[in-house]
Amino acid sequence: MKTHKKGLMADINVTPLVDVMLVLLIIFMITAPMLSTGLEVDLPETKAGRLEEKKSLVVVVDASGRIFIDRKEMSLKSLGVWLRQAKKAGLIREINLKADRRCPYGKVAKVLAEIQAAGFTEIGLLTRPESS
């Protein structure tokens, strides 16, 4: 009786890999839009044109006057400290302020003053285009 020694199998079964990759693709397709939208605020409408897409920091002030950076709430004082540290490190060159139209003007003015006090001169105010 002859016995054959079986060698190593050289074939790769890619079916489980494809299954895992498709599941990951679906997960990323669902979660990616949720991560990039940021906080929802009701922006005022203006006749200003669209801003160029640049890498900049977006400071959000919601209707109740709370301040956010990357969905992290912070006080006005901590905003100033955070911006000064980011300015020293050279991480940010330009800041866009996204304030809800129902937010008190005084709060927006204080946030703008804090941004300027931190040494930033390139500040944009984000708005929506007017609907005709």
Backbone as CSV, one residue per row, in Angstrom:
resi,resn,N_x,N_y,N_z,CA_x,CA_y,CA_z,C_x,C_y,C_z
1,MET,0.821,-1.159,0.000,0.000,0.000,0.000,0.884,1.248,0.000
2,LYS,0.581,2.146,-0.914,1.354,3.370,-1.055,0.687,4.498,-0.266
3,THR,1.449,5.208,0.510,0.901,6.368,1.216,1.486,7.624,0.596
4,HIS,0.626,8.530,0.315,1.071,9.816,-0.249,1.106,10.844,0.867
5,LYS,2.201,11.528,0.922,2.310,12.604,1.902,1.680,13.864,1.320
6,LYS,0.737,14.419,2.035,0.076,15.629,1.558,0.962,16.844,1.832
7,GLY,1.134,17.692,0.813,1.908,18.918,0.986,1.014,20.040,1.497
8,LEU,1.599,21.206,1.651,0.837,22.365,2.091,-0.092,22.834,0.987
9,MET,-1.251,23.325,1.383,-2.207,23.830,0.413,-1.778,25.236,-0.012
10,ALA,-1.642,25.467,-1.293,-1.151,26.747,-1.796,-2.287,27.698,-2.141
11,ASP,-3.511,27.269,-2.077,-4.648,28.124,-2.409,-5.034,28.976,-1.205
12,ILE,-5.463,30.207,-1.504,-5.928,31.106,-0.449,-7.426,31.286,-0.624
13,ASN,-8.151,31.090,0.428,-9.593,31.277,0.396,-9.886,32.738,0.729
14,VAL,-10.308,33.518,-0.268,-10.520,34.953,-0.070,-11.966,35.292,0.297
15,THR,-12.831,34.332,0.314,-14.242,34.604,0.613,-14.434,35.254,1.991
16,PRO,-13.821,34.753,3.069,-13.995,35.435,4.365,-13.426,36.859,4.356
17,LEU,-12.342,37.074,3.648,-11.746,38.409,3.563,-12.702,39.370,2.850
18,VAL,-13.286,38.927,1.758,-14.237,39.758,1.024,-15.448,40.071,1.893
19,ASP,-15.945,39.094,2.632,-17.088,39.311,3.524,-16.782,40.379,4.566
20,VAL,-15.639,40.294,5.183,-15.242,41.265,6.208,-15.080,42.647,5.583
21,MET,-14.463,42.731,4.421,-14.249,44.021,3.766,-15.575,44.676,3.378
22,LEU,-16.536,43.884,2.902,-17.837,44.447,2.548,-18.577,44.969,3.783
23,VAL,-18.494,44.247,4.876,-19.124,44.713,6.114,-18.478,46.021,6.572
24,LEU,-17.157,46.098,6.535,-16.467,47.334,6.928,-16.826,48.489,5.995
25,LEU,-16.921,48.224,4.711,-17.290,49.261,3.750,-18.678,49.814,4.068
26,ILE,-19.612,48.944,4.354,-20.969,49.387,4.687,-20.968,50.217,5.969
27,ILE,-20.221,49.786,6.963,-20.145,50.539,8.225,-19.575,51.931,7.987
28,PHE,-18.493,52.025,7.221,-17.882,53.337,6.953,-18.784,54.218,6.099
29,MET,-19.513,53.623,5.172,-20.431,54.409,4.342,-21.566,54.997,5.174
30,ILE,-21.972,54.313,6.197,-23.058,54.803,7.046,-22.554,55.839,8.049
31,THR,-21.393,55.606,8.641,-20.919,56.500,9.704,-20.180,57.733,9.203
32,ALA,-19.554,57.689,8.045,-18.759,58.826,7.562,-19.577,60.109,7.429
33,PRO,-20.758,60.096,6.823,-21.514,61.357,6.746,-21.904,61.907,8.111
34,MET,-22.135,61.035,9.078,-22.511,61.495,10.414,-21.350,62.200,11.104
35,LEU,-20.127,61.762,10.852,-18.968,62.351,11.510,-18.598,63.700,10.928
36,SER,-18.822,63.909,9.656,-18.341,65.125,9.013,-19.310,66.293,9.086
37,THR,-20.559,66.075,9.485,-21.521,67.166,9.468,-21.354,68.131,10.630
38,GLY,-20.862,67.699,11.750,-20.688,68.572,12.898,-22.016,68.878,13.570
39,LEU,-22.052,69.931,14.343,-23.277,70.312,15.044,-24.193,71.071,14.097
40,GLU,-25.477,70.836,14.255,-26.457,71.526,13.437,-26.801,72.866,14.076
41,VAL,-26.600,73.925,13.334,-27.022,75.247,13.772,-27.768,75.895,12.619
42,ASP,-28.686,76.785,12.942,-29.475,77.489,11.943,-28.713,78.751,11.564
43,LEU,-27.966,78.676,10.458,-27.130,79.802,10.047,-27.975,80.911,9.437
44,PRO,-27.548,82.159,9.622,-28.261,83.258,8.968,-28.001,83.234,7.462
45,GLU,-28.929,83.816,6.693,-28.775,83.862,5.247,-28.177,85.198,4.835
46,THR,-27.228,85.155,3.880,-26.617,86.372,3.350,-26.416,86.228,1.847
47,LYS,-26.033,87.317,1.202,-25.766,87.300,-0.237,-24.302,86.996,-0.530
48,ALA,-23.519,86.721,0.492,-22.089,86.446,0.308,-21.899,85.160,-0.486
49,GLY,-20.819,85.104,-1.254,-20.511,83.913,-2.040,-19.964,82.800,-1.168
50,ARG,-19.761,81.641,-1.793,-19.233,80.490,-1.065,-17.757,80.702,-0.757
51,LEU,-17.343,80.231,0.416,-15.935,80.274,0.795,-15.178,79.147,0.114
52,GLU,-13.906,79.385,-0.139,-13.066,78.313,-0.661,-12.918,77.253,0.419
53,GLU,-12.839,76.005,-0.015,-12.637,74.913,0.938,-11.181,74.913,1.382
54,LYS,-10.947,75.246,2.624,-9.601,75.254,3.197,-9.645,74.482,4.496
55,LYS,-8.485,74.046,4.909,-8.390,73.413,6.224,-8.356,74.518,7.267
56,SER,-9.407,74.582,8.058,-9.462,75.591,9.102,-10.253,75.033,10.276
57,LEU,-10.148,75.709,11.376,-10.870,75.313,12.574,-12.250,75.960,12.546
58,VAL,-13.267,75.204,12.906,-14.622,75.740,12.970,-15.048,75.800,14.434
59,VAL,-15.353,77.009,14.885,-15.879,77.234,16.231,-17.385,77.406,16.082
60,VAL,-18.155,76.620,16.832,-19.610,76.632,16.712,-20.222,77.232,17.976
61,VAL,-21.180,78.142,17.765,-21.963,78.692,18.875,-23.420,78.345,18.578
62,ASP,-24.040,77.542,19.450,-25.414,77.118,19.186,-26.416,78.173,19.666
63,ALA,-27.698,77.872,19.500,-28.757,78.836,19.811,-28.760,79.272,21.273
64,SER,-28.343,78.405,22.163,-28.337,78.764,23.586,-27.034,79.432,24.016
65,GLY,-26.095,79.613,23.077,-24.849,80.307,23.391,-23.714,79.407,23.831
66,ARG,-23.902,78.086,23.751,-22.820,77.163,24.113,-21.782,77.136,22.987
67,ILE,-20.516,76.983,23.363,-19.401,77.024,22.409,-18.845,75.613,22.234
68,PHE,-18.586,75.241,20.974,-18.071,73.907,20.665,-16.901,74.002,19.702
69,ILE,-15.930,73.114,19.898,-14.866,72.855,18.920,-14.833,71.346,18.763
70,ASP,-15.028,70.864,17.543,-15.069,69.423,17.268,-16.011,68.699,18.215
71,ARG,-17.212,69.211,18.351,-18.260,68.627,19.193,-17.924,68.606,20.687
72,LYS,-16.853,69.260,21.076,-16.491,69.318,22.488,-16.883,70.693,23.021
73,GLU,-17.753,70.690,24.024,-18.210,71.951,24.586,-17.133,72.542,25.478
74,MET,-16.989,73.861,25.414,-16.020,74.549,26.267,-16.531,75.930,26.630
75,SER,-15.991,76.442,27.705,-16.370,77.778,28.155,-15.607,78.817,27.334
76,LEU,-16.005,80.080,27.466,-15.340,81.159,26.748,-13.872,81.276,27.174
77,LYS,-13.629,81.118,28.462,-12.259,81.219,28.986,-11.393,80.065,28.460
78,SER,-11.932,78.838,28.503,-11.150,77.693,28.029,-10.950,77.750,26.519
79,LEU,-11.887,78.385,25.796,-11.710,78.586,24.352,-10.477,79.447,24.096
80,GLY,-10.356,80.529,24.854,-9.198,81.404,24.692,-7.887,80.700,24.992
81,VAL,-7.861,79.924,26.060,-6.642,79.181,26.431,-6.305,78.162,25.331
82,TRP,-7.311,77.434,24.863,-7.101,76.413,23.831,-6.578,77.048,22.543
83,LEU,-7.164,78.188,22.147,-6.740,78.857,20.912,-5.317,79.401,21.013
84,ARG,-4.965,79.926,22.182,-3.600,80.442,22.354,-2.567,79.315,22.238
85,GLN,-2.880,78.167,22.826,-1.968,77.021,22.734,-1.863,76.522,21.294
86,ALA,-2.982,76.483,20.590,-2.970,76.042,19.191,-2.203,77.032,18.313
87,LYS,-2.318,78.314,18.621,-1.599,79.354,17.865,-0.100,79.214,18.080
88,LYS,0.327,79.004,19.335,1.751,78.828,19.630,2.318,77.601,18.925
89,ALA,1.532,76.537,18.877,1.987,75.295,18.236,1.935,75.384,16.719
90,GLY,1.288,76.408,16.183,1.189,76.571,14.742,0.228,75.602,14.073
91,LEU,-0.738,75.104,14.841,-1.672,74.113,14.299,-2.770,74.731,13.441
92,ILE,-3.131,75.980,13.721,-4.261,76.617,13.054,-3.825,77.959,12.488
93,ARG,-4.295,78.241,11.274,-4.003,79.535,10.666,-5.265,80.368,10.524
94,GLU,-6.375,79.700,10.340,-7.618,80.415,10.077,-8.759,79.780,10.872
95,ILE,-9.702,80.616,11.291,-10.834,80.139,12.074,-12.128,80.588,11.408
96,ASN,-13.083,79.691,11.329,-14.421,80.020,10.850,-15.380,79.910,12.018
97,LEU,-16.220,80.929,12.181,-17.201,80.960,13.261,-18.566,80.625,12.674
98,LYS,-19.187,79.611,13.256,-20.496,79.130,12.805,-21.458,79.363,13.961
99,ALA,-22.241,80.453,13.892,-23.131,80.814,14.994,-24.584,80.713,14.547
100,ASP,-25.401,80.131,15.407,-26.826,80.018,15.142,-27.438,81.413,15.073
101,ARG,-28.412,81.591,14.196,-29.032,82.917,14.031,-29.791,83.351,15.275
102,ARG,-30.200,82.416,16.129,-30.947,82.750,17.348,-30.037,83.024,18.539
103,CYS,-28.741,82.842,18.355,-27.781,83.088,19.435,-27.709,84.594,19.711
104,PRO,-27.661,84.991,20.972,-27.544,86.421,21.286,-26.274,87.026,20.670
105,TYR,-26.436,88.216,20.084,-25.324,88.883,19.412,-24.154,89.125,20.367
106,GLY,-24.455,89.411,21.608,-23.402,89.664,22.588,-22.494,88.456,22.779
107,LYS,-23.064,87.271,22.751,-22.267,86.043,22.902,-21.348,85.854,21.700
108,VAL,-21.872,86.104,20.490,-21.049,85.986,19.279,-19.911,87.006,19.323
109,ALA,-20.211,88.216,19.778,-19.188,89.261,19.872,-18.090,88.865,20.863
110,LYS,-18.482,88.252,21.983,-17.485,87.814,22.970,-16.593,86.705,22.406
111,VAL,-17.193,85.770,21.655,-16.410,84.693,21.048,-15.444,85.276,20.019
112,LEU,-15.913,86.223,19.204,-15.031,86.878,18.230,-13.883,87.607,18.924
113,ALA,-14.189,88.299,20.001,-13.153,89.020,20.744,-12.120,88.049,21.314
114,GLU,-12.571,86.905,21.799,-11.655,85.898,22.356,-10.757,85.323,21.259
115,ILE,-11.318,85.109,20.084,-10.532,84.593,18.953,-9.464,85.608,18.549
116,GLN,-9.861,86.880,18.471,-8.891,87.927,18.119,-7.839,88.103,19.207
117,ALA,-8.227,88.001,20.463,-7.275,88.137,21.568,-6.255,87.003,21.554
118,ALA,-6.631,85.853,20.998,-5.698,84.728,20.906,-4.690,84.936,19.776
119,GLY,-4.874,85.988,18.965,-3.900,86.312,17.920,-4.295,85.914,16.515
120,PHE,-5.533,85.534,16.310,-5.979,85.143,14.970,-6.556,86.345,14.245
121,THR,-6.106,86.541,13.013,-6.610,87.654,12.214,-7.464,87.179,11.040
122,GLU,-7.324,85.922,10.662,-8.126,85.369,9.569,-9.325,84.638,10.171
123,ILE,-10.448,85.375,10.265,-11.658,84.832,10.878,-12.789,84.947,9.861
124,GLY,-13.445,83.845,9.592,-14.583,83.845,8.673,-15.870,83.591,9.431
125,LEU,-16.947,84.221,8.980,-18.264,84.005,9.568,-19.066,83.179,8.571
126,LEU,-19.451,81.968,8.955,-20.178,81.083,8.057,-21.662,81.424,8.047
127,THR,-22.228,81.483,6.838,-23.653,81.754,6.652,-24.195,80.833,5.564
128,ARG,-25.508,80.870,5.376,-26.144,80.135,4.278,-26.448,81.124,3.169
129,PRO,-26.434,80.668,1.910,-26.857,81.565,0.824,-28.351,81.891,0.949
130,GLU,-28.733,83.103,0.578,-30.130,83.482,0.635,-30.939,82.663,-0.345
131,SER,-32.121,82.243,0.086,-33.008,81.528,-0.843,-33.823,82.554,-1.611
132,SER,-33.877,82.392,-2.910,-34.559,83.373,-3.762,-36.041,83.172,-3.798
